């Protein structure tokens, strides 16, 4: 992929995925404050929607398992996330005394690494992202504010809420808005259209109609399902012309 195309795609991710759909934002009540977060499952769905070939790797392996460091009651794992051919480093951390903390650690890492690409960035940023605040819901606590209480001793600090962005705990039903996850086979999303358009300009000079007919026997991009759109993105990425600048 050329640097120009890579830049265009990564900007498209920021523009289209920085503010999460209010339907996938959950809330956990901690110390009288509603903390906003997007679940591990939803982050995974978004990654698949953007790039079906995404992958991640821990920074190191020990005896066939990701290397995890434990210090001061916290477990930490560093790793890298590759999306649209670009690799960025992220980190996950959870309390080490939690049951099955390894699973939660992976989820926290994916949220953190995905944020580096701009995914759900509105939940982490101090910037006032007006569109990130669902109607009748409190402004979410940002990662910067919440990270101050990541340490176990935070429970003794009255004004330092726990980081809900990295928490897989089930939200309180009374404080969580109804969630309607996308149905398999639903119509292609606008976000997928943006990525397909960017890829189409590189591999087919913007004319992807013949490809759609060949793969799905359909003549209109708008008639594709989300799954078909994901398959189309994967196909277009396979058609990309390698460049001398590719280092992944």
C-alpha positions in Angstrom: 0.0 0.0 0.0 1.3 3.4 -0.9 2.0 5.9 1.9 -0.7 8.2 0.4 -3.3 5.5 0.5 -2.3 4.4 4.0 -2.6 8.0 5.3 -6.0 8.3 3.6 -7.3 5.1 5.1 -6.0 5.9 8.6 -7.6 9.4 8.5 -10.9 7.7 7.4 -10.7 5.5 10.5 -10.3 8.6 12.7 -13.1 10.5 11.0 -15.6 7.6 11.0 -14.8 5.7 14.2 -13.5 8.3 16.7 -17.0 8.8 18.1 -18.7 5.5 19.0 -22.3 4.8 18.2 -24.3 5.5 21.3 -25.9 2.1 21.0 -22.6 0.4 21.8 -21.6 2.6 24.7 -22.1 1.0 28.0 -22.1 2.6 31.5 -20.9 1.4 34.8 -21.8 3.2 38.0 -18.8 3.7 40.3 -18.9 6.0 43.3 -22.1 7.6 42.1 -20.6 8.4 38.6 -21.6 6.8 35.3 -18.4 5.8 33.5 -18.7 5.2 29.7 -16.9 2.3 27.9 -17.1 0.2 24.8 -16.8 -3.5 25.3 -14.1 -5.9 24.1 -16.6 -7.6 21.8 -17.6 -4.3 20.1 -14.0 -3.2 19.6 -13.4 -6.6 17.9 -16.4 -6.1 15.7 -15.2 -2.6 14.7 -11.7 -4.0 13.9 -13.2 -6.7 11.7 -15.4 -4.1 10.0 -12.4 -1.9 9.2 -10.0 -4.6 8.2 -10.9 -8.3 8.2 -7.2 -9.2 8.2 -6.3 -7.3 11.4 -4.2 -9.0 14.0 -2.3 -8.4 17.2 0.8 -9.8 18.9 2.1 -9.5 22.5 5.5 -7.7 22.8 7.0 -11.0 24.0 6.2 -14.6 24.7 7.1 -16.7 27.8 6.5 -20.5 27.7 4.0 -20.0 24.8 2.0 -17.4 26.6 2.0 -13.6 26.2 4.5 -11.9 28.6 2.7 -10.3 31.5 4.3 -8.2 34.2 2.9 -7.9 37.7 3.7 -5.0 40.0 1.9 -3.3 42.8 -1.1 -5.5 42.4 -1.5 -4.7 38.7 -0.9 -7.0 35.6 0.3 -5.3 32.5 0.8 -6.5 28.9 2.4 -4.6 26.0 1.7 -5.6 22.5 1.2 -4.4 18.9 -2.0 -4.1 16.8 -1.8 -4.2 13.0 -4.7 -2.5 11.1 -4.8 -1.6 7.4 -1.1 -2.5 7.2 -0.1 -0.2 10.0 1.3 -1.5 13.3 1.0 0.5 16.5 1.9 -0.3 20.1 -0.6 -0.5 22.9 -0.8 -1.6 26.5 -3.4 -3.3 28.7 -3.6 -3.3 32.5 -5.9 -4.9 35.1 -5.9 -5.8 38.7 -3.9 -9.0 39.1 -6.2 -10.4 41.7 -9.2 -10.6 39.3 -10.4 -14.1 38.2 -9.4 -14.9 34.6 -7.6 -11.6 34.5 -5.7 -12.7 31.3 -8.9 -12.5 29.3 -9.7 -9.0 30.6 -6.1 -8.0 30.0 -6.4 -8.8 26.3 -9.6 -6.8 26.0 -8.1 -3.8 27.8 -5.0 -4.0 25.5 -7.3 -4.0 22.3 -9.2 -1.0 23.5 -6.0 0.9 24.2 -4.3 -0.1 20.9 -7.4 0.5 18.9 -7.6 4.0 20.4 -4.1 4.7 18.9 -5.8 4.4 15.5 -8.6 6.8 16.6 -11.2 4.1 17.4 -13.5 5.4 20.1 -11.0 8.1 20.8 -13.8 10.4 22.0 -14.0 8.3 25.2 -10.4 8.9 26.0 -9.9 12.5 24.9 -10.2 15.7 27.0 -11.5 17.4 23.8 -15.2 18.2 23.9 -16.6 15.8 21.4 -20.2 16.9 21.4 -21.4 14.1 19.2 -19.8 11.6 21.5 -22.3 12.3 24.3 -25.6 10.4 23.8 -28.8 12.2 24.7 -29.7 12.2 28.4 -26.4 10.6 29.4 -23.6 12.1 31.5 -20.3 13.1 29.9 -18.0 10.1 30.0 -14.9 10.1 32.2 -11.8 10.3 30.0 -8.9 7.9 30.1 -6.7 10.6 31.4 -8.9 11.4 34.3 -9.8 7.7 35.0 -6.2 6.4 34.8 -5.4 8.1 38.1 -7.4 5.4 39.9 -6.0 2.3 38.1 -3.9 1.4 41.1 -5.6 -0.7 43.7 -5.1 2.0 46.3 -7.5 4.2 44.3 -10.4 2.7 46.2 -9.2 4.8 49.1 -9.4 8.0 47.1 -12.9 9.5 47.1 -12.5 11.6 44.0 -10.7 9.0 41.7 -13.1 6.7 39.9 -11.9 3.5 38.3 -11.1 3.4 34.6 -14.3 2.0 33.1 -12.8 2.0 29.6 -10.6 -0.9 30.4 -13.2 -2.7 32.6 -15.1 -5.8 31.4 -17.4 -5.8 34.4 -21.0 -6.0 33.4 -22.7 -2.6 33.6 -25.5 -1.9 36.0 -28.7 -2.5 34.0 -30.4 0.4 35.7 -27.8 2.8 34.4 -27.2 1.3 31.0 -29.1 2.4 27.9 -30.6 -0.4 25.7 -28.1 -1.8 23.3 -29.1 -3.0 19.8 -26.0 -4.6 18.2 -25.9 -4.8 14.4 -27.5 -7.8 13.0 -25.6 -10.2 10.8 -26.7 -9.5 7.2 -27.7 -5.9 7.9 -27.1 -3.3 5.2 -23.6 -2.0 4.6 -22.6 0.8 7.0 -21.5 4.3 5.9 -18.2 3.6 7.6 -17.6 0.6 5.5 -18.5 2.6 2.4 -15.8 5.2 3.3 -13.1 2.5 3.5 -14.3 0.8 0.3 -14.2 4.1 -1.5 -10.7 4.8 -0.4 -9.5 1.3 -1.4 -11.4 1.4 -4.6 -9.6 4.6 -5.7 -6.3 2.7 -5.4 -7.1 -0.7 -6.9 -9.7 0.2 -9.5 -9.6 3.9 -10.1 -12.8 4.2 -8.1 -14.8 1.9 -10.4 -15.6 -1.1 -8.2 -19.0 -1.9 -9.8 -17.5 -4.8 -11.9 -15.9 -6.2 -8.8 -19.2 -6.1 -6.9 -21.0 -7.8 -9.7 -18.3 -10.5 -9.9 -18.2 -11.3 -6.2 -21.9 -10.8 -5.2 -23.9 -10.6 -8.4 -25.1 -7.2 -7.3 -24.7 -3.9 -9.1 -25.1 -1.4 -6.3 -22.8 -0.9 -3.3 -25.7 0.1 -1.2 -27.3 -3.3 -1.5 -24.4 -5.2 0.1 -24.7 -6.6 3.6 -22.2 -5.8 6.3 -20.7 -9.2 5.9 -20.4 -8.8 2.1 -18.9 -5.3 2.7 -16.3 -6.9 5.0 -15.5 -9.5 2.3 -15.2 -6.7 -0.3 -12.8 -4.8 1.9 -10.7 -7.9 2.3 -10.8 -8.5 -1.5 -9.8 -5.0 -2.3 -6.9 -5.1 0.2 -5.6 -8.3 -1.5 -5.7 -6.4 -4.9 -3.5 -3.5 -3.6 -0.3 -2.9 -5.4 2.7 -3.4 -3.1 5.0 -0.4 -2.8 8.7 -0.1 -2.0 7.7 1.7 1.2 5.7 -1.2 2.6 7.4 -2.5 5.7 4.8 -4.7 7.2 
